[in-house]
Amino acid sequence: MQIISRTTRQIRAARPARNTVSLERAYAFFVEKERNASGTIVDVATLLLTNAECPFTCLMCDLWKNTLPRSAPEASIVGQIRSALSELPPAREIKLYNSGNFFDPKAIPRYQYGEIADLVRGFETVIVENHPKLCGDACTEFRDLIAPSKLEIALGLETCHPQVLPALNKDMTLADFERATDFLNQSQIRTRAFVLLRPPYLSEGEGIEWAERTVTFAFDRGVSLCAVIPTRAGNGIMEQLQLEGDFSPPTGTSMEEILNRCLEMKRGRVTIDLWDAERFFSCESCREQRVQRLQRMNLEQTIEPSIECAECRS
């Protein structure tokens, strides 16, 4: 395997334009169902907050499209949460995803924690996303402010492949991830991990193998849920890698295979990300059924029989 790492400058130079977003409003919010840590299927209010761009420039990331430059005026995070919740139906848990890191002080200053906590304290669990290197006393401060609600932090692990992880330009090592999970576990803060299915430089088979290894790595470190994400193009540099033969998106069959394998582990909750999932399935006759099957497996955490399709002979 030959890997030519891309620099932050190269990754940023390949980007298309950002989307237009507002300082005052979350760019998306909705209620979705998820099986929680207790094994119950619950409604989760998911808020995609408009925030300052993440300081890390990951090779595969496209979340910056809905962010503001770090030099922009401070976003009204409290107002965004209050406004979104006023328009959403009731839910038992809440995700506050800000296209970056909740505990990045440039994104969400600590003086806002108290007001945010007042808005979310009625939820059983508050789930935020954060870079492993930014896990410290701000996490425990927020944990205490939202009590009796439980705090859960989603960490981008991506892959445990020793050559691919550094090439993702994530500024993180596996040791950084271990330090973060050790700290959070000791602080009674639950964790989940994002795992990539077929990141750049891996074949289809290698993509499945290393996603499975990465999920195992995460569970070995006390993570309670692994969200496997099919790696997508769409941020500029990934299209370049695709043209150069260093990246191809995974197939729908690989999505099915990795979810099957991970559920067979029975070590914790595992989901496959299904945003725009139809694009990964080439057969028009069965793609909808296949996506629906994966949706049910995400919720039930059990393996269903494969979809039989005469059109694609599977």
N, C-alpha and C positions, 0 to 999 in steps of 0.2 A: 504494500500500500504506500503510495506516495502522496503526502499531504503538503500542500503549499498554503500556509496559513495566510489569511487576509488580515490586514491591519484595520484598526478602527477608522482610519482615514479612507481606506478603500471601501469599507462597508458603507460608510456614510455617503461617499461620493456616488454610489450606485443607487441611492434611494430615489424613489419618485416623490411627488409632493405629499405633504400631510393633508389629512382631512380637516375641514373647518369645524372647530369645536368651540364651546362656550365656557368661560371661566365659572359661570353660575350654574351650570346644569350637567349632570352625569350624561355621558354620551349614549348610554344605553342602560336600561334596567328592566328586569322581568322576574317572574317567579318560576322556578324549575323544581323538579322533584329529584331527591337524592336519598340513598339509604345512609342513615347517619351512623355514628359510632356505636349506638345501642342496637343497631339492626332494624330500626324502624324507618319506613319510607316517609319522608317529611317534605313539606314545601320549604324551599330556600329562596329568600329574596336576594337576587344577585344584582349588585350595583356596579357598573363599570364607570368609575369616577374619572372625570376630566382632571388631569394633574400634570405636574412638570415631568418632562421626559426623564426616564431612568438614566442614571449616570453611567451604567454599563452598556456596552454596544455589542450585544450578542449577535453572532453571525446569522442566526435563523429568525431573529425576532422581527415581528411587524407591528408590535403593540405601539411603537412610537408614532404610528400614523394618526392616532387619536389622542396625542398629548400636545402640550404646549412647550415651547423652548424653555430651558431652565432660566433664561433671562426674563421670561414673561412675568407679569404681576402674579402674586400669590392667588391660587384658585380658592374659591369659596367651598371648601370640602364640607363643612357643617351644613351650609345651605343646600348643597347638592344632595346630601343624605336626607335632610328634612323634606325637600321637595319630592324626591323619588318615593320615599316611604308614604307620602300623602297620596300618591297615585297608585300604589300597589295594594293588592289584597293582603290580608294577614298571612304570616309565615312563621315557622318555628325557629328557623336559623337564618343567618344573614351572611352574605359574602360582600366584603368591601374590597374590590379589586381596583387598583389604581394604575394599571399598565406599568408597574414598576415595583416600588418597595414602600410598604406602609410606614416603615420605620426609618426612611430617608428623611432627615429633617428639612431638606429643601422641598420635599413633596408634601409632607404633613408635619408642620411644626408641633413640638410637644405641647405648646400652650393650648392647642386645639383638642387634645386628648379628652379633657374633661367634658366638653360639650358633645363630642362624638359619643363618648360613653353614655351620656344621658339619653341619647337618641337610640342606642342599640341595646341597652341593658335588659330590655324585655325579651330578647331573643335567647334561646337556650345556648346557642353557640354562635360566636362571631369569628368568621374566617377571613383572614387577610393574607396577602402575599408579600414575600420579603426575600431578599438575597441573603444567603447564609452568612456572608461577612458583616451584615448589618443586624445580626441578632445579639442583643445585649440588654442592658438594664431598661431601655425604653420598652422592650417587650414585657418585662415583668411589671413595669409601671402601668402600662395599659391593661394588662391582665387584672391587676388589682382594681383599677377604676371601673371595669365592666362587671365585676363580681356582683351577683352570683352567676352571671353568664360565663361560659367557658370560652377560652381563647384557643383558636387553632391557627397555625401558620403554615401556609403553602410555600414550599421551597423548590426552586428550580434545580433539580439534580441533573436532568437531561440524559446523561450517559455516564457509565463507569468505564468506558473504553479508554485505555491509557493514552492513545494518540488522538482520538477524536475530541475528547473533552477539552484539551488545551486549544485545539483548532477552532472551537466555538467562540473564542474571544470573550469568555464569560468572566475572566479574572477570578476563577474559583478552582480549587483543587478538591479531591475527595476528602482530604484531611480537613479542609474548611467545612465541608458538609458534615463530617463526623463531629467536629467541635460544636457546630450549631445544634445538631440534634441532641448531643449530650447535654448541652446547656438547657435546651428547651424541655427535654425529658425530665431533668432534675428540677425544673421550674414548674412542673405540672402543666405544661403547655403542649397540647397535642399537635402533631405535625402531619402534613401530607406532602407528597413529592410529585413534581411534574417530570415525566420520563418521555423522551423522544423515541418514536418508532421510525427507524431508518433515517438518522441524521446524515449529513453529507459524508462521503467517502466510504460508505458501507453498501454492500450488495443487498439484495432483497433478503436472502437467507441470513446474512450477518446482521441485518437490521433487526430481525426477529430474535436472534440469539442474544444480541447485546441488550435489547430491551428487556428480555427475560432476566438476564444477569443483573441489570440495573434495578429492576423491581426487587430482586432478591437482596441486593446490596441495601436498598432502602429499608426493607422489612427487617433485615439484620440489625438495623440501627434504630428500631423502635417506631418507624413511621407507620401510621394507622391506615392511610389510604394512598394508593398510587394512581395518578391520573396519567394514562398513556396517551400521548398526543402524536398523531401522524404528522410528520414533518412536511410542511407546505412551502411552496414558492410564494412570491408575492411581495417581497421587500427589495427587489432589485438585485442584490448580490446573489440570492439563491437562483435567480434566472441565469445569471452568468455562470454559476457552478453547473447548472443543468446543461447549458450549451457546451461546456468544457468536459462534460461526462463525469463530473464529480458528485452529482446529485440526481436522484430520481425520487419522486414521491412514492411512498409505499402503496401497495395494492390493497383493495378491500379484503382480499383473501388473507393478507398478512395481518390486517386489523382483526379479523376473526380468529386467526391462529394465536396471536399474542394474548387476546382476551381469554381464549380457552386455556392456554398454558398457565396464565397467572391465576385464574380462578381455581385451577386444579391444585395450586399450592395451598390454598385454604389458610393463608397466613395473615390476611387482612383484606380490606376492601380494595378492589381494582376496578377502574372504569376506563373505557376508551372514549376519547373525545370525539363527538359526532357533529361538531360544527361543519356545515357544508359537506357532510360525509358522502353524499351521493357522487361527488366528483371522483372518489376512489374506486367506484364500482363501474366496470365498463358495460355490463349487461343491462339493457333497459328493461328487460322482462322481470328481473329479480332484484334489482338494486334496492327498491323501496322495501321489499320484504326483508332483505338482508340488514338494512339499517334498523328497521323496526325490531328485528331479532336482537341486535346489539343493544338497542335501547332497553329492552326487557332484561337482558342479561346484566346491564349496568345496575338496574334497580333491584333485581332479585338476587344477584350474585350467585346464580346457578347457570350451568351450561345447558343450552337448549340444543335439540337436534339440528343438524345443518339443513339449510334450505336446498331442496332439490329443484333443479331448473333444467329443463330439456334444451333450452336455447344455449346455455353456456356449458352443458354437459357436466354439471357439478351437483 
